[in-house]
Amino acid sequence: MRRFVIVGHKAHTTPDFKLDDLAGGAGRLDVLLRCVNSSFFLSHDIRTDVIVYLVLQGPEDPPRTVRFVGSELRYLNPDERSTGALVRNALLKRSDSEVRSSPGVYVSKMSFKEVLDEVTPLGSVIYLREDGVFYRDRDYPDDVAFVLSDHKNLTEDEESELASRTKEIISIGARSYHADHCITVMNHELDLRTPPI
Amino acid sequence: MRRFVIVGHKAHTTPDFKLDDLAGGAGRLDVLLRCVNSSFFLSHDIRTDVIVYLVLQGPEDPPRTVRFVGSELRYLNPDERSTGALVRNALLKRSDSEVRSSPGVYVSKMSFKEVLDEVTPLGSVIYLREDGVFYRDRDYPDDVAFVLSDHKNLTEDEESELASRTKEIISIGARSYHADHCITVMNHELDLRTPPI
């Protein structure tokens, strides 16, 4: 299973935003929505071997985590607005434990630390950062979780949490890319190593 | 200069659509908007060495081409909605010759054939298709135009137009990807071959 954990430092945790204003009033939720697209979409197909964690840390009720499970997804479309609606619907659910808001979409009060606690026993955890090992120069296990940040870098505390669990840092090159573009490149690299049956 | 030519077979050519309905009422304009994003955006930067042609072929006034020039762009943001607004504003302009609708955004009545006529003398023209030469196994000139289709394949007539100008076909792998993901992968590959100064 490929897992992508993306931290949204300002992304709203209550459904108080308009779908017309995902880049503004939702705290750059648009960045995270594009990550969902690049994690799951093949042409006319959805990757069933991918799970995405959007860790939302903005107002009014942080943290909350929206988890997308590829093998269960039914109503995911590639455009930002419809995926924004799935996230907003998820945020309408109020529960301390994880609950399902639509097929393949789950919402919880998990923090970044708790998400790391969940994914670390399941496989390698890898941080994507500009100064890591070049991504083509290493192998990857089948079970792997990539950790990315939104348009802001991880905070020092978040980097410490991550460093306490993994020393694996990879880079996709000297340039700095949007998180969703990094996911596209990593998905593609893993595809090349696992040819279709 | 890197050029990306993307054909939108159903994308509307009159500004008769709502920004709330880019995937529906605008004829899958969302696909093309994501291509604009992946063509231009680096983290906190816009690529000034890229030009994008969106060739719109949907109702009510086909064909029309919206051209984005990276070195002149001022109001481009990564989200689909704001780029959709730039395209809709462009389509409000009525002129037989190419006119500027906002900094770096131009609109014309150019057809796919006419766009090919414009880009062919400027450098290599390369068609991205699943059955081409693997993209990592060749060199690229500085001046290159990549031709992609939206969620539909190029028509036979369009393939013939293209084939009369170039025999260069490349593939990014056995799987079939969304056009914007192909652009992200190609931009990244070219980045790796031209390290930052």
Interface residues (C-beta under 8 A of the other chain):
Chain A: L19 D20 L22 A23 D30 V31 R34 N37 S38 F41 L42 S43 H44 D45 N77 P78 D79 E80 R81 S82 H151 I172 G173 A174 R175 S176 Y177 H178 H181 T184 V185 H188 D191 L192 P195 P196
Chain B: L19 D20 L22 A23 D30 V31 R34 N37 S38 F41 L42 S43 H44 D45 N77 P78 D79 E80 R81 S82 H151 I172 G173 A174 R175 S176 Y177 H178 H181 T184 V185 H188 D191 L192 P195 P196
